Amino acid sequence: MARISRPMQHLAAAGAAAFALVFALCSPAGAQIKVGVTISSTGPAASLGIPEKNTVLLLPKEIAGQKVDYIILDDASDTTTAVTNTRKLISDDKVDVIIGSTTTPNSLAMLPVLGEGKTAALSLASSNRIIEPMDANRAWMFKTPQTDTMMATAIAEDMSNHNVKTVAFIGFADALGESFYTEINKFSELRHIQMVDKETFSSRDPSVTAQVLKIVAAAPDAVVIGASGTPAATPVKALIERGFKGRIYHNHGVASPDFLRVCGKDCDGTFLPTGPVMVAAQLPEGNPVKKSALEFVKRYEAVYGAGSVAAFASYTWDCGLLLERAIPLALQKAKPGTPEFRAALRDALEATRNLPTTNGVVNMSPTDHLGLDQRARVMVEIKDGHWHYVSGG
């Protein structure tokens, strides 16, 4: 048998030690929790994605004694990129859970990848379709924003209270716009309010003059805009320019300072349902989320400045609150970085009960991956570039 020289013995021992160190660092026992993030920090939805990204930087770096690493990717408001990012986060980065995406189309496109990779995600988009109807893929998808149904009922109720008899709709020509139209039309009918026109536009369209001319010709008592981010200001400006005097309602996806800046005075006197966090200081005493909402506003504005809070920032913060509740439970069953931990984390999210967030009190179930009730919405009016509490919560 060949003899190994003493230097070679030392080298072999050193190599074995190095391998053991690498194995220890890469093994689940020593792994930190990895949270993947895919959001629209550029593109048409950037006014939503930027505050989301800002909030990720404020999320806890340690939960239940485990370090948490956030891997942030930009999907540029594009569905294909959102899918690519999701595959990368699951296959290459081996994340334990994902936050994102910003928009409804992106979140819907992610569903098959989540089901295949058996990795839970917390969407920051609004449509019911993201989590309903429950199936094998949606079993891995959760969300923090209020659903279209919740917000459409608030708008229909407000229209009825203000004697609105006819309404027109203009919204994005995508899954968000179609979903919001479906809900608005349904609940308007229940309130005996007639839908007299439906128009669509792209988030990249510079003008909607042709669509607004049709709406004005229909002479509705109110117009509902099913769009999100700064592009949602385009129909408002066109309506005001054409002398529309009826009530104007927005989708809750416009609740950001950037929207107020872009829309300017044209948005004064318009309305939207949104989360309580946007008027946290104005909420009635005893509101169940006032404390957590005020705490978030204080922490966010301490970093990004007074008046900087956007609804989508709060939705991201609520993801952090959900993970702080779920991760300790998942750690009791498995180690981070394993399929067992991802499954345990999914189960723990689904079992969330009585958790006050910035937008409502969360009570999830196997058939409800949002867990919010009607306390999670308020109606606000835009006045002088600010949000003013009207009712609800």
ChimeraX attribute file (.defattr): number of C-alpha atoms within 10 A of each C-alpha:
attribute: neighborCount
match mode: 1-to-1
recipient: residues
	/A:1	3
	/A:2	4
	/A:3	7
	/A:4	10
	/A:5	9
	/A:6	9
	/A:7	9
	/A:8	11
	/A:9	12
	/A:10	12
	/A:11	12
	/A:12	13
	/A:13	12
	/A:14	12
	/A:15	12
	/A:16	12
	/A:17	12
	/A:18	12
	/A:19	12
	/A:20	12
	/A:21	12
	/A:22	11
	/A:23	13
	/A:24	13
	/A:25	13
	/A:26	13
	/A:27	15
	/A:28	16
	/A:29	14
	/A:30	14
	/A:31	17
	/A:32	21
	/A:33	24
	/A:34	20
	/A:35	20
	/A:36	24
	/A:37	26
	/A:38	29
	/A:39	30
	/A:40	27
	/A:41	22
	/A:42	16
	/A:43	15
	/A:44	19
	/A:45	22
	/A:46	21
	/A:47	25
	/A:48	31
	/A:49	30
	/A:50	20
	/A:51	24
	/A:52	28
	/A:53	22
	/A:54	16
	/A:55	24
	/A:56	20
	/A:57	11
	/A:58	14
	/A:59	18
	/A:60	16
	/A:61	13
	/A:62	13
	/A:63	16
	/A:64	12
	/A:65	9
	/A:66	16
	/A:67	13
	/A:68	17
	/A:69	15
	/A:70	19
	/A:71	16
	/A:72	19
	/A:73	20
	/A:74	21
	/A:75	26
	/A:76	20
	/A:77	23
	/A:78	20
	/A:79	19
	/A:80	15
	/A:81	19
	/A:82	28
	/A:83	23
	/A:84	14
	/A:85	22
	/A:86	31
	/A:87	18
	/A:88	15
	/A:89	24
	/A:90	20
	/A:91	11
	/A:92	9
	/A:93	15
	/A:94	20
	/A:95	26
	/A:96	26
	/A:97	27
	/A:98	25
	/A:99	27
	/A:100	31
	/A:101	33
	/A:102	29
	/A:103	27
	/A:104	24
	/A:105	21
	/A:106	26
	/A:107	28
	/A:108	22
	/A:109	19
	/A:110	28
	/A:111	23
	/A:112	15
	/A:113	17
	/A:114	24
	/A:115	17
	/A:116	13
	/A:117	18
	/A:118	21
	/A:119	26
	/A:120	27
	/A:121	28
	/A:122	28
	/A:123	32
	/A:124	30
	/A:125	28
	/A:126	28
	/A:127	27
	/A:128	21
	/A:129	18
	/A:130	25
	/A:131	25
	/A:132	14
	/A:133	11
	/A:134	16
	/A:135	12
	/A:136	13
	/A:137	20
	/A:138	23
	/A:139	25
	/A:140	29
	/A:141	30
	/A:142	25
	/A:143	28
	/A:144	27
	/A:145	29
	/A:146	27
	/A:147	24
	/A:148	24
	/A:149	19
	/A:150	20
	/A:151	27
	/A:152	25
	/A:153	20
	/A:154	23
	/A:155	23
	/A:156	25
	/A:157	16
	/A:158	18
	/A:159	22
	/A:160	15
	/A:161	10
	/A:162	11
	/A:163	10
	/A:164	21
	/A:165	16
	/A:166	19
	/A:167	27
	/A:168	26
	/A:169	25
	/A:170	24
	/A:171	26
	/A:172	24
	/A:173	15
	/A:174	15
	/A:175	16
	/A:176	24
	/A:177	24
	/A:178	18
	/A:179	21
	/A:180	27
	/A:181	23
	/A:182	13
	/A:183	21
	/A:184	26
	/A:185	20
	/A:186	17
	/A:187	18
	/A:188	23
	/A:189	13
	/A:190	13
	/A:191	17
	/A:192	13
	/A:193	20
	/A:194	17
	/A:195	20
	/A:196	15
	/A:197	19
	/A:198	17
	/A:199	20
	/A:200	19
	/A:201	22
	/A:202	17
	/A:203	20
	/A:204	10
	/A:205	10
	/A:206	10
	/A:207	15
	/A:208	19
	/A:209	16
	/A:210	10
	/A:211	18
	/A:212	25
	/A:213	13
	/A:214	14
	/A:215	23
	/A:216	18
	/A:217	9
	/A:218	15
	/A:219	17
	/A:220	22
	/A:221	21
	/A:222	20
	/A:223	27
	/A:224	26
	/A:225	26
	/A:226	29
	/A:227	29
	/A:228	28
	/A:229	25
	/A:230	24
	/A:231	24
	/A:232	25
	/A:233	22
	/A:234	20
	/A:235	24
	/A:236	24
	/A:237	21
	/A:238	19
	/A:239	22
	/A:240	16
	/A:241	12
	/A:242	13
	/A:243	10
	/A:244	19
	/A:245	13
	/A:246	17
	/A:247	17
	/A:248	24
	/A:249	24
	/A:250	25
	/A:251	26
	/A:252	28
	/A:253	27
	/A:254	26
	/A:255	26
	/A:256	24
	/A:257	22
	/A:258	17
	/A:259	22
	/A:260	23
	/A:261	13
	/A:262	17
	/A:263	20
	/A:264	15
	/A:265	15
	/A:266	19
	/A:267	25
	/A:268	17
	/A:269	15
	/A:270	16
	/A:271	24
	/A:272	28
	/A:273	30
	/A:274	30
	/A:275	29
	/A:276	30
	/A:277	31
	/A:278	27
	/A:279	21
	/A:280	22
	/A:281	15
	/A:282	14
	/A:283	23
	/A:284	13
	/A:285	9
	/A:286	8
	/A:287	14
	/A:288	20
	/A:289	23
	/A:290	25
	/A:291	18
	/A:292	18
	/A:293	25
	/A:294	19
	/A:295	14
	/A:296	22
	/A:297	23
	/A:298	14
	/A:299	14
	/A:300	23
	/A:301	13
	/A:302	11
	/A:303	12
	/A:304	13
	/A:305	11
	/A:306	11
	/A:307	13
	/A:308	16
	/A:309	23
	/A:310	24
	/A:311	26
	/A:312	28
	/A:313	26
	/A:314	28
	/A:315	28
	/A:316	30
	/A:317	24
	/A:318	29
	/A:319	25
	/A:320	21
	/A:321	17
	/A:322	21
	/A:323	23
	/A:324	17
	/A:325	19
	/A:326	21
	/A:327	22
	/A:328	16
	/A:329	19
	/A:330	22
	/A:331	16
	/A:332	10
	/A:333	13
	/A:334	18
	/A:335	20
	/A:336	26
	/A:337	22
	/A:338	17
	/A:339	16
	/A:340	17
	/A:341	24
	/A:342	24
	/A:343	19
	/A:344	23
	/A:345	26
	/A:346	24
	/A:347	19
	/A:348	20
	/A:349	27
	/A:350	24
	/A:351	16
	/A:352	19
	/A:353	15
	/A:354	12
	/A:355	18
	/A:356	20
	/A:357	27
	/A:358	30
	/A:359	31
	/A:360	30
	/A:361	19
	/A:362	21
	/A:363	19
	/A:364	20
	/A:365	15
	/A:366	11
	/A:367	15
	/A:368	17
	/A:369	26
	/A:370	24
	/A:371	22
	/A:372	24
	/A:373	15
	/A:374	15
	/A:375	17
	/A:376	26
	/A:377	25
	/A:378	23
	/A:379	23
	/A:380	24
	/A:381	20
	/A:382	19
	/A:383	15
	/A:384	14
	/A:385	18
	/A:386	16
	/A:387	22
	/A:388	16
	/A:389	22
	/A:390	16
	/A:391	15
	/A:392	19
	/A:393	22
